[in-house]
Amino acid sequence: MEKFFNPRSVAVIGASNSPFNLGATICNILKHIDFKGSVYAINRKGESIGDTPGFSSVLEVAEKIDLAVVIIAAKHVQDTIRECGEKGIKNIIIQSAGFAEGGPDGEALQKELDEASRHYGIRYMGPNCLGVLNTHSKFCCFFGIVPGMYDDVFEKTGSVSYIIQSGGVGALVIDSLQAEVSKINKVVSIGNKADIDEADLVDYFKDDNSSVIGMFLENVQCGRKLFEKAKEVDKPILVYKVGRTSEGAKAAMSHTAGMANNDAIFDSACRQAGMIRLNSISELYSLPKMFTSMPPLRGKRIAVFTNSGAFGGIAADFIISSGLEMASLSDETVNKLHKTGQLFNASNPIDVGPGLSKQAFIDIFDILLSSGEIDGLLPIPNVWQDVVIDSIVEIVKLCRAYKKPAAIYIPNAPERIISIKNDRQIPVFESPEEAVRALEVSHRYHNHLLKKELLAWQKYYRERAKEERTLYRNMNQSMSLRPQAL
Amino acid sequence: MEKFFNPRSVAVIGASNSPFNLGATICNILKHIDFKGSVYAINRKGESIGDTPGFSSVLEVAEKIDLAVVIIAAKHVQDTIRECGEKGIKNIIIQSAGFAEGGPDGEALQKELDEASRHYGIRYMGPNCLGVLNTHSKFCCFFGIVPGMYDDVFEKTGSVSYIIQSGGVGALVIDSLQAEVSKINKVVSIGNKADIDEADLVDYFKDDNSSVIGMFLENVQCGRKLFEKAKEVDKPILVYKVGRTSEGAKAAMSHTAGMANNDAIFDSACRQAGMIRLNSISELYSLPKMFTSMPPLRGKRIAVFTNSGAFGGIAADFIISSGLEMASLSDETVNKLHKTGQLFNASNPIDVGPGLSKQAFIDIFDILLSSGEIDGLLPIPNVWQDVVIDSIVEIVKLCRAYKKPAAIYIPNAPERIISIKNDRQIPVFESPEEAVRALEVSHRYHNHLLKKELLAWQKYYRERAKEERTLYRNMNQSMSLRPQAL
């Protein structure tokens, strides 16, 4: 699997100098992002593309090739696969569309593909996919990327990896993450996933440098395999799956040729495997920051804190509806809070009014986080002065020190929030429901890990107990044997 | 009520040259936006603020004053009210905080306020509010606005009016609407609403130049009055109310001193009165455009249309979950669609693939809208080329011509969507769930109007029938009388 993400040599089959050629865009983007491996353009004429040397077949390339990216008409794909097999290429990304998603003819083509690849021991991604983007190794075989478009993605690398069945959703996630504090590690677009599927990738991401795994699925190839692999992973897995309704499932089927799955079963299996099912595709890029930049939410008691009164009530509604609790503050804590400045209200939600100094903000965070009366914070700072942004930066530090999380919602216009996120690189949310959802998901994942740990300990003790019993039985037996031997 | 929104002369009581004086910001903003009426600053020293003439009491102003805006310490407010009463001012906006929301002392002050205003026949807004912003008459008594901050708001006037109980939410709505195609008519921040409440304002907006009414409420002063007034209004009323949970209601109480209301009762009363209850504060600014820029959704059959396959399935899930239906297209329509270009899929959802021309887009819209097989559209155009934006502009025109609505969702990053909205002034949504919600709400409001009309006709016929019966009875009586008379 490693060769899909970190190839040392790549052949782009179908890259030529014809106008609008998509393969050429792959050669160009690899050049542009300064990919360190060797790249070969394969086309009928054997022509080079800029600095990328061209050949008419992979068989003509002298070097060993780790990975072939295939972007030619569907009907020619199987011949190409055979050539790759002869060359000894074991990893292929088939980007061409026109297979099982396109009806019976395509299905037949896909069958031939499977036979050819099985014959040569080839593992492949796709067809009908974009393949792989790896920010750390600066490798990307997504077609159609204009040099310059994703510069930031490769410069600001991160730890969130995505398995995405659709190019459109992949592009949306990559674009949207640019404003977020969580950055991208790897993105895989798996299309029809006739060979390599989401379960194989979950298994790969289990041990790599990813800290959060996001998935967009239109269908699940083999549910049992996915959930078994997911259970072994100790990283949050966030999954959006199309097909909650039969109409949605039908639409997804025509797009990437999957089977409709029973949604209720998928839902309960997710819960058992500790996978977090998402309600909205925006959660694919808004939620990871809760895991990458904040400690987990260990309990349910949340303190809400705002300089803009009405949002306290709004947030309290969402907190209670989500199953979390409004922390109840002791008189001691309330008194301490009152001493920090001119608070309008020191019981939860805490309404600090406008015009507080940065130190007053910090004092309030400190009182709450050290009180032992809360498990997490929902700060809602209306950013009307720079001092408020500075205070948000401090709260991120304090949360890490106290090992309690904050989901920060800035109640300003989306445009303003995005500019703050870009400028200051702080983990903030764009709506109260999104912030509460982040707390809920953090807590749920924490509980999943606890339960898993508990089960592991139970298993350990059961095994120890079994061992001891055996030992004891053996001892008894040898004790009872001894007299006879005497 | 008109004098609150279109005063010819205004006294700002508490506006002075002291540093950070909030009243002064009102004088300045009125100057900046070129308010046509006269403005007087009232302060102890009687000093002028820039060009705004100053007096030490309203009694010293020679001109008749339509409206007083009071922004002084709570304990001095009642004396000021008496002075206003002596001057003959009948409309007052009390911005000062420290009344019923602040505990027993404040409650006593509010009581005195009520007595004084009743004595002089004064109607007042607040206390603890911002008052009125009217884009058309260029009047605004919100304190704390920096000249330049809201220039666009007053230049690009609109038809959406808001009743908002919180300054913070008001600011969020005003800021967020700047990127929307629906613009602001009036905003009223009503705070504790000890006198004028939301029902009075709904009644006022019933007959003014508003086309949509948005409300943010922390509590309802008099439910029966509100719902009676709302029933008489033939404009969509969108309402977000805090307090779905008891914790939320408690928090709201401490903010603007309201009573907790039974949420389930509020919910069902909204439905009966045709008010649309919102799930998120962002709906306050995202939904109005569905009413101001699109015809109503008359039926449930929706066609989804995308150039980015996966979003078809995502949208179908939301459509079915919302109670709407995926339109079923006839073979004839599907064939026509296939002729327009290289479609990936011509059944609903329609997947057009990338690279379509503007004319092909228009042809597809036209085939769908003229088919008689759909009631509304959910176009999901991924904007990777300008031709796609140009096509969106065309769909807005076609929808108006065919009297069928489209809720357009652009599946690009929020930053990109906002810039498209700003540049092209088109009604687009930022998530599939938001677009489906807009269709759902449009249809629900349409049904409400139909039902209302039906009830009106039933009433009319019942009355006609009653009249006829009476007439007939009288005729019979006179007929039966006649022989006796003969």
Interface residues (C-beta under 8 A of the other chain):
Chain A: Q165 S166 G167 G168 V169 A171 L172 D175 S176 Q178 A179 F216 E218 V242 G243 R244 T245 S246 E247 G248 A249 K250 A251 A252 S254 H255 T256 S280 I281 S282 V304 S308 G309 A310 F311 G312 G313 I314 A316 D317 I319 I320 S321 M326 N345 S347 P349 D351 N382 P411 N412 A413 P414 E415 R416 I418 E430 S431 P432 E433
Chain B: Q165 S166 G167 G168 V169 A171 L172 D175 S176 Q178 A179 F216 E218 V242 G243 R244 T245 S246 E247 G248 A249 K250 A251 A252 S254 H255 T256 S280 I281 S282 V304 S308 G309 A310 F311 G312 G313 I314 A315 A316 D317 I319 I320 S321 M326 N345 S347 P349 D351 N382 P411 N412 A413 P414 E415 R416 I418 E430 S431 P432 E433
